[in-house]
Amino acid sequence: MAEYRRQSGTPTSIAHLAGEVGGRARGDAVVESVTADSRAVRPGDLFAALPGAHVHGARFAAAAAERGAGAVMTDSEGVALVEGLGIPLLVVDSPASALGRAAAAILGEPASQLDAYAITGTNGKTTTAYMLDSILAALGRRSGLIGTVEIRLADAVVPARLTTPMPDELQSYLAFHARAGGTDVVMEASSHALAQRRTDPVRFSVAGFANLTQDHLDFHSSMEEYYRAKASLFTPERCRHAVVNVDGRWGRRLLAEAAGRLPGTVAALAVEGPCGDLPDGVVGWTVTRTAGPDFTLESADGRRFAMSTSLPGRFNVANAALASAMALTAGYAPDDLARALPDGVSPVVPGRMETISDRPRVVVDFAHNTGALVEAMRALRPSTAGRLIVLTGSAGQRDAGKRPAMGEAVATHADLVYITDDDPHDEDPAAIRREVIAGALGHGTPVVEIANRAEAIARCIREAENGDTILLAGRGHETVQEVAGVPVELDDRAEARRALRTRAVEEMRA
């Protein structure tokens, strides 16, 4: 397996970069790479000193200069902090906006050498990205994957820190992948990343919209602002073609906006019913049949494509349909997909409806908001012989308004609820649990509060019957829990396996 290394490009003067990013060069220097992390600076790098929430990055410019930075890119505030260093400067109005453009210019515009796909939405981004990646691989493409769980580039795997990387990191990943013979890349595009312009200046071949439900209102001031961040992906600067799930009102609104402004094909995808009236020129894809894992995509012009996924739940049908429609919109024919995918698309997605055991059935899922929780429970209920048991919590320093709704959702759809800690961060864990529990009370469903998540997992598995289904929701693939700023190793999957082994030993002794 190849090892990923941050990429360098053609030596480029900061005067040239100033023209590329709309800045002003002060002094002269030639740089071959750019980074916003002073600790990662290599000799000859352009250090991007970005304004931060608490500290301006220019305060780390001296450390970057000591490591050999050839120049600093910053704003007027940053200039005042680095005046005495005697280092060449690239002064821009917004270093965050200019970062991706500078990195792309130095690295030779790597995105232009790839067919790039982006998926956005509150829920389903990760699974859809894995599905589309597997479709492209089956078609003989050398696809890369950038998302919440991992970053796969050619033969290298890089741990993911953010759903969508920072702009300098993203451009380096794209360059590495293209130079290693990659042909395509599939990305998750978070609302945070789109608002912060982390993907710029990438122009995606096809962008896909999955859904929009309440989440991240700690970052976005309202659902309208949240929507606008998602919708910004569907502009001519950011994508050529688009597929929009129109099952919800936000999707229908987005379709109307995208149809009039994108240069390529705009397609509507309907899973829960007909597409309805479509704007002129829009292609409509409808899921016309769903029987277990099998479904058929049918367009208004008579094209049909039969697909299957073994991943449970109608929401995974929606994910598979979106991935398929994006491939079709990219120009692949239904017959091509049918030949390449005779058994459908069912990638293993870590922490996404991942089954750990069958008796009792234990499923780990990343569902961390109300909509995702409801969909996961609805997916598991039909195949649950006994009780549906849900263990969940809510993260600290995140959208607090969703906590009671999450509690109400699990109490409405589950037979037994365990409320425990997720990632409290710097919030009081007990206060978070109380907010979730407040929504869960009054529905007649037993609610058990256990603060320690590992203990909660152990207890609910120990006390479950063989026919029960246990949904461990909220953390999915994550392996570190943050409590009061302290990282604690915690993997729901590992804890579940440990509890199942203990249960098996106890049953043998009984």
C-alpha positions as CSV (number, residue, x, y, z in Angstrom):
1,M,0.0,0.0,0.0
2,A,1.3,3.4,-1.0
3,E,2.0,6.0,1.7
4,Y,0.4,9.4,1.3
5,R,2.6,12.5,1.5
6,R,1.6,16.1,1.2
7,Q,2.3,17.1,-2.4
8,S,4.5,19.8,-3.9
9,G,4.0,21.5,-7.2
10,T,5.8,23.7,-9.7
11,P,7.9,26.4,-8.0
12,T,5.6,29.5,-8.2
13,S,6.3,33.1,-7.3
14,I,4.0,34.8,-4.9
15,A,3.7,37.6,-7.4
16,H,2.1,35.1,-9.8
17,L,-0.1,33.7,-7.0
18,A,-1.2,37.2,-6.2
19,G,-2.7,37.4,-9.7
20,E,-4.4,34.0,-9.2
21,V,-6.0,34.7,-5.9
22,G,-6.6,38.5,-6.2
23,G,-4.0,39.5,-3.6
24,R,-0.9,41.7,-3.3
25,A,2.7,40.5,-3.0
26,R,5.0,42.2,-0.6
27,G,8.5,41.1,-1.3
28,D,9.5,38.2,-3.6
29,A,9.6,34.5,-3.0
30,V,9.1,31.2,-4.8
31,V,7.0,28.5,-3.1
32,E,6.2,24.9,-4.0
33,S,3.5,24.0,-1.5
34,V,1.1,25.6,0.9
35,T,-0.2,24.7,4.4
36,A,-2.2,26.4,7.1
37,D,-0.6,24.3,9.8
38,S,2.6,25.9,11.1
39,R,3.7,22.5,12.5
40,A,3.6,21.0,9.1
41,V,5.7,23.7,7.3
42,R,8.5,22.5,5.1
43,P,11.3,24.7,3.7
44,G,10.0,26.8,0.8
45,D,6.3,26.5,1.9
46,L,3.7,29.2,1.7
47,F,2.3,29.4,5.2
48,A,-1.4,30.4,5.2
49,A,-2.1,32.5,8.3
50,L,-5.9,32.3,8.7
51,P,-8.0,34.3,11.1
52,G,-9.4,31.9,13.7
53,A,-12.3,31.9,16.1
54,H,-9.9,32.6,19.1
55,V,-6.4,33.2,17.7
56,H,-5.2,34.6,14.4
57,G,-2.9,32.2,12.5
58,A,-0.4,35.0,12.0
59,R,0.6,34.5,15.6
60,F,2.2,31.2,14.5
61,A,4.1,32.8,11.6
62,A,7.3,33.1,13.5
63,A,7.2,29.3,14.1
64,A,6.5,28.8,10.5
65,A,9.4,31.0,9.5
66,E,11.7,29.0,11.8
67,R,10.7,25.9,10.0
68,G,11.7,27.4,6.7
69,A,8.5,29.0,5.3
70,G,9.3,31.0,2.2
71,A,6.4,33.4,2.5
72,V,3.2,34.0,4.5
73,M,-0.3,34.5,3.0
74,T,-2.5,36.5,5.4
75,D,-5.0,39.4,5.6
76,S,-4.5,43.0,6.8
77,E,-4.9,41.9,10.5
78,G,-2.3,39.3,10.0
79,V,0.1,41.7,8.4
80,A,0.2,43.7,11.5
81,L,1.3,40.6,13.5
82,V,4.1,39.6,11.1
83,E,5.6,42.9,10.2
84,G,8.8,42.3,12.1
85,L,9.6,38.9,10.6
86,G,11.1,40.2,7.4
87,I,9.3,37.4,5.4
88,P,7.7,38.0,2.0
89,L,3.9,38.4,2.2
90,L,0.9,37.6,0.1
91,V,-1.8,39.8,1.3
92,V,-5.4,38.9,0.6
93,D,-8.8,40.0,1.8
94,S,-9.8,36.5,2.9
95,P,-7.1,33.9,3.4
96,A,-9.6,31.1,3.9
97,S,-11.2,31.8,0.5
98,A,-7.8,32.2,-1.2
99,L,-6.2,29.0,0.4
100,G,-7.8,26.5,-2.0
101,R,-7.1,28.6,-5.0
102,A,-3.5,29.1,-4.1
103,A,-3.0,25.4,-3.4
104,A,-4.7,24.5,-6.7
105,A,-2.5,26.9,-8.7
106,I,0.7,25.6,-7.1
107,L,-0.3,22.0,-7.7
108,G,-1.4,22.4,-11.3
109,E,-5.2,22.4,-10.8
110,P,-5.4,18.7,-9.9
111,A,-9.3,18.6,-9.8
112,S,-9.3,19.3,-13.6
113,Q,-7.5,15.9,-14.1
114,L,-10.3,14.0,-12.3
115,D,-14.0,13.4,-12.6
116,A,-15.1,14.7,-9.2
117,Y,-18.4,14.0,-7.5
118,A,-19.9,15.6,-4.4
119,I,-22.7,14.5,-2.2
120,T,-24.4,16.8,0.3
121,G,-27.3,16.4,2.7
122,T,-28.1,16.0,6.4
123,N,-28.2,12.2,6.3
124,G,-26.8,9.6,3.9
125,K,-23.7,11.4,2.6
126,T,-21.3,8.7,3.7
127,T,-23.3,5.7,2.6
128,T,-24.1,7.3,-0.8
129,A,-20.4,8.2,-1.3
130,Y,-19.4,4.6,-0.6
131,M,-22.1,3.3,-3.0
132,L,-21.0,5.7,-5.8
133,D,-17.4,4.8,-5.3
134,S,-18.2,1.1,-5.6
135,I,-20.3,1.8,-8.8
136,L,-17.4,3.6,-10.4
137,A,-14.9,0.9,-9.4
138,A,-17.3,-1.7,-10.9
139,L,-17.2,0.4,-14.1
140,G,-13.4,0.0,-14.2
141,R,-12.6,3.5,-12.9
142,R,-9.9,4.2,-10.3
143,S,-11.9,6.1,-7.8
144,G,-10.9,7.9,-4.7
145,L,-13.1,8.5,-1.6
146,I,-12.9,11.5,0.7
147,G,-15.3,11.6,3.6
148,T,-16.2,11.2,7.2
149,V,-14.9,7.7,7.8
150,E,-11.7,7.7,5.8
151,I,-9.8,9.1,2.8
152,R,-8.8,6.5,0.1
153,L,-6.5,7.8,-2.6
154,A,-5.2,5.3,-5.2
155,D,-3.5,2.7,-2.9
156,A,-3.2,5.0,0.2
157,V,-5.6,5.3,3.1
158,V,-5.5,8.5,5.3
159,P,-7.5,8.9,8.5
160,A,-10.2,11.5,8.2
161,R,-10.3,14.4,10.6
162,L,-13.2,16.3,9.0
163,T,-16.0,15.3,6.7
164,T,-14.5,17.6,4.1
165,P,-10.8,18.4,4.5
166,M,-9.4,21.9,4.7
167,P,-8.7,23.5,1.2
168,D,-4.9,23.0,1.2
169,E,-5.2,19.4,2.4
170,L,-8.0,18.7,-0.2
171,Q,-5.9,20.0,-3.1
172,S,-2.9,17.9,-2.0
173,Y,-5.1,14.8,-1.8
174,L,-6.5,15.4,-5.3
175,A,-2.9,15.9,-6.6
176,F,-1.7,12.7,-5.0
177,H,-4.6,10.8,-6.4
178,A,-4.3,12.1,-9.9
179,R,-0.5,11.6,-10.0
180,A,-1.1,8.0,-8.9
181,G,-3.3,7.3,-11.8
182,G,-6.7,8.1,-10.2
183,T,-9.5,8.9,-12.6
184,D,-12.4,9.9,-10.3
185,V,-12.9,11.1,-6.7
186,V,-16.1,11.0,-4.6
187,M,-16.5,13.4,-1.8
188,E,-18.8,14.3,1.0
189,A,-19.5,18.0,1.1
190,S,-20.6,19.2,4.5
191,S,-22.5,22.4,5.0
192,H,-19.7,23.7,7.2
193,A,-17.2,23.1,4.3
194,L,-19.4,24.7,1.7
195,A,-20.0,27.8,3.9
196,Q,-16.2,28.0,4.6
197,R,-15.4,27.5,0.9
198,R,-13.2,24.5,1.6
199,T,-13.9,22.8,-1.7
200,D,-13.2,25.9,-3.8
201,P,-12.0,26.0,-6.6
202,V,-13.1,22.4,-7.4
203,R,-15.8,22.3,-10.0
204,F,-17.6,18.9,-9.6
205,S,-18.7,16.9,-12.5
206,V,-21.9,15.9,-10.7
207,A,-23.3,17.1,-7.3
208,G,-25.9,15.1,-5.5
209,F,-28.4,16.3,-2.8
210,A,-29.8,13.7,-0.4
211,N,-32.1,15.6,2.1
212,L,-32.2,18.3,4.6
213,T,-33.4,18.0,8.2
214,Q,-32.6,19.9,11.4
215,D,-29.0,19.6,12.4
216,H,-25.9,21.9,12.8
217,L,-28.0,24.9,14.0
218,D,-25.1,25.6,16.4
219,F,-23.2,26.6,13.3
220,H,-25.9,27.9,11.0
221,S,-28.3,30.4,12.5
222,S,-31.4,29.0,11.0
223,M,-32.7,26.3,8.6
224,E,-32.7,28.9,5.9
225,E,-29.0,29.5,6.4
226,Y,-28.3,25.8,6.6
227,Y,-30.2,25.3,3.3
228,R,-28.3,28.2,1.6
229,A,-25.0,26.5,2.5
230,K,-26.1,23.2,0.9
231,A,-27.6,25.0,-2.1
232,S,-24.3,26.8,-2.8
233,L,-22.9,23.6,-4.1
234,F,-25.4,23.7,-6.9
235,T,-24.0,26.8,-8.7
236,P,-22.1,27.0,-12.0
237,E,-18.9,27.7,-10.2
238,R,-19.1,24.5,-8.1
239,C,-20.7,21.9,-10.4
240,R,-21.7,21.1,-14.0
241,H,-24.5,18.5,-13.5
242,A,-26.7,17.7,-10.5
243,V,-29.1,15.1,-9.1
244,V,-31.6,16.4,-6.5
245,N,-33.8,14.2,-4.3
246,V,-37.1,15.9,-4.4
247,D,-39.0,13.9,-1.7
248,G,-38.8,16.9,0.7
249,R,-39.7,20.6,0.3
250,W,-36.0,21.6,0.5
251,G,-35.2,19.4,-2.4
252,R,-38.0,20.7,-4.5
253,R,-36.9,24.2,-3.8
254,L,-33.3,23.4,-4.7
255,L,-34.4,21.7,-7.9
256,A,-36.2,24.8,-9.1
257,E,-33.2,27.0,-8.3
258,A,-30.6,24.7,-9.9
259,A,-32.6,24.1,-13.0
260,G,-32.2,27.6,-14.1
261,R,-28.6,28.1,-13.4
262,L,-26.5,25.0,-14.0
263,P,-24.9,24.5,-17.5
264,G,-25.3,20.7,-17.6
265,T,-28.0,18.2,-16.8
266,V,-30.2,18.6,-13.8
267,A,-32.0,15.5,-12.7
268,A,-34.8,15.1,-10.1
269,L,-34.9,11.9,-8.1
270,A,-38.2,10.8,-6.4
271,V,-38.2,7.8,-4.0
272,E,-41.3,8.3,-2.0
273,G,-43.7,9.1,-4.9
274,P,-43.8,10.7,-8.3
275,C,-41.5,13.5,-9.4
276,G,-44.4,15.8,-10.1
277,D,-44.2,18.7,-12.4
278,L,-40.6,19.4,-13.4
279,P,-39.0,22.6,-14.7
280,D,-38.2,22.5,-18.5
281,G,-35.2,20.5,-19.3
282,V,-35.0,18.6,-16.0
283,V,-34.6,14.8,-16.2
284,G,-36.9,12.9,-13.8
285,W,-35.9,9.6,-12.2
286,T,-38.5,7.7,-10.1
287,V,-38.1,4.6,-8.0
288,T,-41.0,2.7,-9.5
289,R,-40.7,-0.5,-7.5
290,T,-39.3,-1.4,-4.1
291,A,-39.4,-5.1,-3.1
292,G,-37.0,-5.7,-0.2
293,P,-33.6,-4.7,-1.5
294,D,-34.6,-4.5,-5.2
295,F,-35.8,-1.3,-6.9
296,T,-36.1,0.1,-10.4
297,L,-35.1,3.6,-11.5
298,E,-37.3,4.8,-14.4
299,S,-37.0,8.0,-16.3
300,A,-39.8,9.9,-18.1
301,D,-38.1,9.2,-21.4
302,G,-38.4,5.4,-20.9
303,R,-34.9,4.5,-19.6
304,R,-35.0,1.8,-16.9
305,F,-32.4,0.5,-14.5
306,A,-32.8,-2.3,-12.0
307,M,-30.7,-2.1,-8.9
308,S,-30.4,-3.8,-5.6
309,T,-28.8,-3.2,-2.2
310,S,-28.6,-5.4,0.8
311,L,-28.3,-2.5,3.2
312,P,-31.5,-2.3,5.2
313,G,-34.1,0.4,5.1
314,R,-35.9,2.5,2.5
315,F,-33.4,5.3,3.2
316,N,-30.7,3.0,1.8
317,V,-32.8,2.5,-1.3
318,A,-32.8,6.3,-1.5
319,N,-29.0,6.4,-1.1
320,A,-28.5,3.7,-3.7
321,A,-30.9,5.4,-6.1
322,L,-29.0,8.7,-5.7
323,A,-25.6,7.1,-6.3
324,S,-27.0,5.3,-9.4
325,A,-28.6,8.5,-10.7
326,M,-25.4,10.4,-10.3
327,A,-23.5,7.8,-12.3
328,L,-26.2,7.9,-15.0
329,T,-26.1,11.7,-15.0
330,A,-22.3,11.5,-15.5
331,G,-23.0,9.8,-18.8
332,Y,-22.9,6.1,-18.0
333,A,-25.7,4.1,-19.7
334,P,-28.1,1.9,-17.7
335,D,-26.8,-1.2,-19.6
336,D,-23.3,-0.3,-18.5
337,L,-24.3,-0.2,-14.8
338,A,-26.4,-3.4,-15.1
339,R,-23.5,-5.3,-16.6
340,A,-21.0,-4.0,-14.0
341,L,-23.3,-4.5,-11.0
342,P,-25.2,-7.8,-11.5
343,D,-25.6,-8.2,-7.7
344,G,-26.4,-4.6,-7.0
345,V,-24.4,-2.2,-4.7
346,S,-23.9,-3.1,-1.1
347,P,-20.5,-1.7,0.1
348,V,-19.4,-2.2,3.7
349,V,-19.7,1.2,5.3
350,P,-18.1,1.3,8.7
351,G,-20.5,2.5,11.4
352,R,-23.5,2.8,9.0
353,M,-26.1,0.2,9.8
354,E,-23.2,-2.1,10.6
355,T,-24.4,-5.4,12.0
356,I,-22.2,-6.7,14.9
357,S,-24.2,-9.8,15.9
358,D,-27.5,-11.6,15.1
359,R,-28.6,-13.1,18.5
360,P,-29.4,-10.5,19.8
361,R,-29.0,-8.4,16.7
362,V,-26.7,-5.5,17.4
363,V,-26.5,-2.7,14.9
364,V,-24.1,0.3,15.1
365,D,-25.2,3.4,13.2
366,F,-24.0,7.0,13.0
367,A,-27.6,8.3,13.3
368,H,-27.1,11.5,15.4
369,N,-30.2,13.6,14.6
370,T,-33.9,13.0,14.7
371,G,-34.4,12.2,11.1
372,A,-31.6,9.7,10.9
373,L,-32.8,8.0,14.1
374,V,-36.3,7.6,12.9
375,E,-35.2,6.1,9.5
376,A,-32.8,3.7,11.3
377,M,-35.6,2.5,13.6
378,R,-38.1,2.1,10.8
379,A,-35.5,0.1,8.8
380,L,-34.9,-2.3,11.7
381,R,-38.5,-2.7,13.1
382,P,-39.9,-5.0,10.3
383,S,-37.1,-7.6,10.8
384,T,-37.2,-7.5,14.7
385,A,-38.8,-10.5,16.3
386,G,-38.6,-9.1,19.8
387,R,-38.0,-5.7,21.2
388,L,-36.4,-2.8,19.4
389,I,-33.9,-1.3,21.9
390,V,-32.2,2.0,21.2
391,L,-29.1,3.4,22.9
392,T,-28.4,7.0,22.1
393,G,-27.3,10.4,23.4
394,S,-26.4,13.8,22.0
395,A,-23.1,15.6,21.5
396,G,-22.2,18.7,23.4
397,Q,-21.5,22.0,21.8
398,R,-23.7,21.1,18.9
399,D,-27.3,21.9,18.0
400,A,-28.9,21.7,21.4
401,G,-32.4,22.3,20.0
402,K,-32.5,18.8,18.5
403,R,-32.0,17.0,21.9
404,P,-35.6,16.8,23.1
405,A,-36.8,15.8,19.6
406,M,-34.3,13.0,19.5
407,G,-35.6,11.8,22.9
408,E,-39.2,11.9,21.7
409,A,-38.3,10.0,18.5
410,V,-36.6,7.1,20.2
411,A,-39.4,6.9,22.8
412,T,-42.0,6.9,20.1
413,H,-40.4,4.2,17.9
414,A,-38.5,2.0,20.3
415,D,-39.6,-0.5,23.0
416,L,-36.8,0.3,25.4
417,V,-34.5,3.4,25.5
418,Y,-31.0,3.8,27.0
419,I,-29.8,7.4,27.3
420,T,-26.1,7.8,27.7
421,D,-23.2,10.1,26.8
422,D,-22.1,10.8,23.2
423,D,-19.3,13.4,22.9
424,P,-20.0,15.9,25.7
425,H,-17.0,18.0,24.7
426,D,-16.9,20.9,27.2
427,E,-20.6,20.7,28.2
428,D,-22.0,19.1,31.3
429,P,-22.9,15.5,30.3
430,A,-25.7,15.2,32.8
431,A,-27.3,18.4,31.5
432,I,-27.2,17.0,27.9
433,R,-28.8,13.7,29.0
434,R,-31.5,15.6,30.9
435,E,-32.5,17.5,27.7
436,V,-32.7,14.2,25.7
437,I,-34.6,12.5,28.5
438,A,-37.1,15.4,28.7
439,G,-38.3,14.6,25.2
440,A,-38.4,10.9,25.9
441,L,-40.7,11.0,29.0
442,G,-44.4,10.7,28.8
443,H,-44.6,8.1,25.9
444,G,-45.0,5.0,28.0
445,T,-41.6,3.7,26.9
446,P,-39.1,2.6,29.6
447,V,-36.1,5.0,29.7
448,V,-32.8,4.0,31.4
449,E,-30.1,6.6,32.0
450,I,-26.5,5.3,32.3
451,A,-23.8,8.0,31.9
452,N,-20.9,5.8,31.0
453,R,-21.5,4.7,27.4
454,A,-19.4,1.5,27.7
455,E,-21.4,0.5,30.8
456,A,-24.7,1.3,29.0
457,I,-23.7,-0.8,26.0
458,A,-22.7,-3.7,28.2
459,R,-26.0,-3.6,30.2
460,C,-28.3,-3.4,27.3
461,I,-26.6,-6.3,25.6
462,R,-26.5,-8.3,28.8
463,E,-30.2,-7.9,29.4
464,A,-31.5,-8.3,25.8
465,E,-33.3,-11.4,24.6
466,N,-32.0,-13.3,21.5
467,G,-34.9,-12.0,19.4
468,D,-34.3,-8.3,20.3
469,T,-32.6,-5.7,18.1
470,I,-30.2,-3.2,19.7
471,L,-29.4,0.0,17.8
472,L,-26.3,1.7,19.1
473,A,-26.9,5.1,17.6
474,G,-24.9,8.3,17.3
475,R,-21.2,7.5,17.1
476,G,-20.9,5.0,14.2
477,H,-17.3,4.6,13.2
478,E,-15.9,7.0,15.7
479,T,-13.3,5.7,18.1
480,V,-12.6,8.6,20.4
481,Q,-15.0,10.3,22.8
482,E,-14.2,13.8,24.0
483,V,-15.1,14.5,27.6
484,A,-14.1,17.9,29.1
485,G,-11.5,18.3,26.4
486,V,-9.9,15.0,27.2
487,P,-9.9,12.3,24.4
488,V,-11.1,8.9,25.6
489,E,-10.9,5.8,23.5
490,L,-14.4,4.5,22.9
491,D,-15.6,2.4,19.9
492,D,-19.3,1.3,20.1
493,R,-18.4,-1.7,17.9
494,A,-15.5,-2.8,20.1
495,E,-17.6,-2.3,23.2
496,A,-20.5,-4.3,21.7
497,R,-18.2,-7.2,20.8
498,R,-16.7,-7.2,24.3
499,A,-20.2,-7.3,25.8
500,L,-21.3,-10.1,23.5
501,R,-18.3,-12.2,24.4
502,T,-19.1,-11.7,28.1
503,R,-22.7,-12.6,27.4
504,A,-21.7,-15.8,25.6
505,V,-19.5,-16.9,28.5
506,E,-22.3,-16.3,31.0
507,E,-24.7,-18.3,28.8
508,M,-22.3,-21.2,28.7
509,R,-22.0,-21.2,32.5
510,A,-25.8,-21.0,33.0
